[in-house]
Amino acid sequence: MSIATLKARGLLRTVQAAPSQPIAFPFGLGERGVHEVAEAAYGDRAAATGFVLTAAQRGRKGVWLWVCQAGIARDLGHVPEAALREMSGGHRPRLSIHTRHGADALWAVEEAVVSGAVAHVVAEVEAADFTATRRLTLASEKHGVPVTLLLPYACDGATAAATRWRLAPRPSAPNPHDPHAPGYPRFRAVLERCRAAPDLAGRTYDLEWNDETLSLGLVSGMAAGPAAPRPAAGGGIVHRKAG
Amino acid sequence: MANPPAQAAGIHAGLSLADARATLPDILSEEIDRDADAKALTALAAWMVRFSPLVALDGQDGLILETTGCDHLFGGEAGLAAALSARLAAAGYGHAIAVAGTPGAAHALARTEATQAVPVILPMGNERMGLKEVPVRGLRLTDTALTLLRRFGLTRIGQLYGIDRKALARRFHSREAAEMVCLRLDQALGARAEPFAPFRVPPDHAARLPCPEPLADTAGVTEGLARLTEELCRTLSGHGLGAHGFAFHAFRSDGEVSTIRVNAARPVRTPAHILRLFREKIDRIDPGFGIDLLLLEALRTAPMETGSRPLAGDIAPVEVDEAALAALADRINARLGDGAVSVIQPLAHHPPDAAEARQPFAGQLPDSPTAPVSLPGLRPLRMFNHPERVDVIAEVPDGPPLRFVWRRVVRRVVRADGPERIAPEWWTFLPTADGISRILPRTRDYYRIEDADGRRYWVFREGLYHDGRGSPPEWFVQGLFA
């Protein structure tokens, strides 16, 4: 029986396969699919946020939707517009949603993905289980809106997300103008799991964000160690005069 | 107030309780509850919207309906009065109905001539004739004015027609009281216009659906709502309008009305979208013993611009489809409560915690600011809503911290940059014209610091040493850098 006959009888049909995740950094973060970015320890939320903003720059232009559970914003602060603009490389219009419950937040994320009106949804929730991430993955693949979940350090276990990153801050780069001042921010991003390339799981990326060239670069292993400023007499730091 | 059996025994309003008890020893009395009465009257007024969109409260015990253009729906004024009377009697309200050309005349007739069984209908323009024999107490006058009129022997409204108005003012001693009598008389006769203050503003566009059989379940209400939405959207479309909000009223046959409202960020008239917003709330309508009238109103209508959709996303002139965004925001607001979706608006203020404000999304994204506020890398990525006080050890008083305790963990500072001094905006703390002066906050010195673990903080010292403000400066954490 020829293929044409099979098709005519409805036994064979062409389906659109879901586009596969790219297998190079950042593995589709902010471009397609659902990704999880978790803190390595309590208080690393700023590093995780910075990673999402800087690594997800290649995605579609348009409005970002920032969904946040109210408790998280109270505990870990909100993302000001100025910093968002600076780290995501230019003006990105943003809508914010604050919800009290995680279920409402996930519902809002799904609603936004299905509507297709936004270019990227970032959600800060306490937890997202397998069912929730699976729902989001299906919706995201169907409507082409990427979702990034910013999760607390306590999250683990199996989910349907394409990748899970674990973020910790690293001592910043040496400041060429002032050895005692912090330099460009550095993060350590560990790819905990990756559906597209399971063998890459566990890989560590030491990243540096250059806020002048607006680029995220890889730091080589040697330079990634703590940048030790010249110790001042007495072992403390030398303070600059105020003003 | 006295009920019919008590009235039969000779007890009437105005009698003192002691006299009433003397007449009828086992009489039951109860304190009047004006608040509850007012509430019930307002609810009744809301329910009266089924007869006319313009309803006003008339004192503590009356309602005025503007029936122009409404009576023919019920077969004329007599038919309207009969329908109204039947409804009120079924709901257990004692009432008296009068229809007249002016609110004053209707008020007077309803309180004097009309009874529950026999409504009074005075044809338009016959006020002078119709009010001739009506007692003056129907004229909405104060008790003192009524007493004076009674002393002059003026008991019927007709006796006031030919009276010399200047003489009346002399007798009243007070020009205002005499003026009031003339004003009320003129208003009742239609010689002077009377403003009509409806207790709620009627909508520009509405659609109503009377149900021949009372609806007892949500499915029926949903179906009715769908029809009304179709009809109203057709009307709006014909006028080139959209609405920012919709109110859906379900009138129950027992005199109750339940209302649900939805809001939209920008004017809408798409039935599917409106129905979707209502779907979250339709459970709140309690059908009770049956709903016999559905009313959908378009609130805050505005001209609506419609444009054609771009053929493909990549040739769209703008990247942002604001209509789709507004629709999304409406759906989320309908479920999570109004104001759940917000935008962050930059404000022209120096203190970082006043530099932006969260505002409800109203269909408009904030404009992109022209110039960045500061050099890159100087503002934190996460900012706390309220700065958190920390205990700090600094090597020199006006230097950056050496160690500090934030959230119960001791953090050793290895690198620091600063200070960046941000002074309060003194011009916003000037004493106002009414003499209220606010205390100027202290100057803040901000430092970017990094601890041994590589975490970066934005801390500030509030105040300077020897700035004459009494207490020594305190340290706070304002935010975290990436």
Chai-1 contact restraints between the chains, C-beta under 6 A:
chainA,res_idxA,chainB,res_idxB,connection_type,confidence,min_distance_angstrom,max_distance_angstrom,comment,restraint_id
A,A46,B,L381,contact,1.0,0.0,6.0,A-B,restraint_1
A,A46,B,R382,contact,1.0,0.0,6.0,A-B,restraint_2
A,A46,B,L480,contact,1.0,0.0,6.0,A-B,restraint_3
A,A46,B,A482,contact,1.0,0.0,6.0,A-B,restraint_4
A,T49,B,L381,contact,1.0,0.0,6.0,A-B,restraint_5
A,G50,B,L381,contact,1.0,0.0,6.0,A-B,restraint_6
A,G50,B,A482,contact,1.0,0.0,6.0,A-B,restraint_7
A,K61,B,E319,contact,1.0,0.0,6.0,A-B,restraint_8
A,G62,B,E319,contact,1.0,0.0,6.0,A-B,restraint_9
A,G62,B,V320,contact,1.0,0.0,6.0,A-B,restraint_10
A,V63,B,V320,contact,1.0,0.0,6.0,A-B,restraint_11
A,L76,B,R382,contact,1.0,0.0,6.0,A-B,restraint_12
A,G77,B,R382,contact,1.0,0.0,6.0,A-B,restraint_13
A,G77,B,M383,contact,1.0,0.0,6.0,A-B,restraint_14
A,G77,B,F384,contact,1.0,0.0,6.0,A-B,restraint_15
A,G77,B,G479,contact,1.0,0.0,6.0,A-B,restraint_16
A,P80,B,M383,contact,1.0,0.0,6.0,A-B,restraint_17
A,E81,B,I344,contact,1.0,0.0,6.0,A-B,restraint_18
A,E81,B,P346,contact,1.0,0.0,6.0,A-B,restraint_19
A,E81,B,E356,contact,1.0,0.0,6.0,A-B,restraint_20
A,A82,B,V373,contact,1.0,0.0,6.0,A-B,restraint_21
A,A82,B,R379,contact,1.0,0.0,6.0,A-B,restraint_22
A,A83,B,R379,contact,1.0,0.0,6.0,A-B,restraint_23
A,A83,B,L381,contact,1.0,0.0,6.0,A-B,restraint_24
A,E86,B,P376,contact,1.0,0.0,6.0,A-B,restraint_25
A,H91,B,S368,contact,1.0,0.0,6.0,A-B,restraint_26
A,P93,B,L365,contact,1.0,0.0,6.0,A-B,restraint_27
A,L95,B,V341,contact,1.0,0.0,6.0,A-B,restraint_28
A,S96,B,S342,contact,1.0,0.0,6.0,A-B,restraint_29
A,I97,B,A340,contact,1.0,0.0,6.0,A-B,restraint_30
A,I97,B,V341,contact,1.0,0.0,6.0,A-B,restraint_31
A,T99,B,L336,contact,1.0,0.0,6.0,A-B,restraint_32
A,D104,B,L336,contact,1.0,0.0,6.0,A-B,restraint_33
A,A108,B,I332,contact,1.0,0.0,6.0,A-B,restraint_34
A,E111,B,R331,contact,1.0,0.0,6.0,A-B,restraint_35
A,A112,B,L328,contact,1.0,0.0,6.0,A-B,restraint_36
A,S115,B,L328,contact,1.0,0.0,6.0,A-B,restraint_37
A,A117,B,D321,contact,1.0,0.0,6.0,A-B,restraint_38
A,A117,B,A324,contact,1.0,0.0,6.0,A-B,restraint_39
A,A117,B,L325,contact,1.0,0.0,6.0,A-B,restraint_40
A,A117,B,L328,contact,1.0,0.0,6.0,A-B,restraint_41
A,P169,B,G454,contact,1.0,0.0,6.0,A-B,restraint_42
A,P169,B,R455,contact,1.0,0.0,6.0,A-B,restraint_43
A,R170,B,G454,contact,1.0,0.0,6.0,A-B,restraint_44
A,P171,B,G454,contact,1.0,0.0,6.0,A-B,restraint_45
A,S172,B,E450,contact,1.0,0.0,6.0,A-B,restraint_46
A,H180,B,R415,contact,1.0,0.0,6.0,A-B,restraint_47
A,A181,B,R415,contact,1.0,0.0,6.0,A-B,restraint_48
A,A181,B,D417,contact,1.0,0.0,6.0,A-B,restraint_49
A,P182,B,R415,contact,1.0,0.0,6.0,A-B,restraint_50
A,P182,B,R448,contact,1.0,0.0,6.0,A-B,restraint_51
A,P182,B,E450,contact,1.0,0.0,6.0,A-B,restraint_52
A,P182,B,R456,contact,1.0,0.0,6.0,A-B,restraint_53
A,P185,B,A482,contact,1.0,0.0,6.0,A-B,restraint_54
A,D211,B,P376,contact,1.0,0.0,6.0,A-B,restraint_55
A,D211,B,G377,contact,1.0,0.0,6.0,A-B,restraint_56
A,H239,B,E395,contact,1.0,0.0,6.0,A-B,restraint_57
A,H239,B,V396,contact,1.0,0.0,6.0,A-B,restraint_58
A,H239,B,G399,contact,1.0,0.0,6.0,A-B,restraint_59
A,A242,B,D398,contact,1.0,0.0,6.0,A-B,restraint_60
A,A242,B,P419,contact,1.0,0.0,6.0,A-B,restraint_61
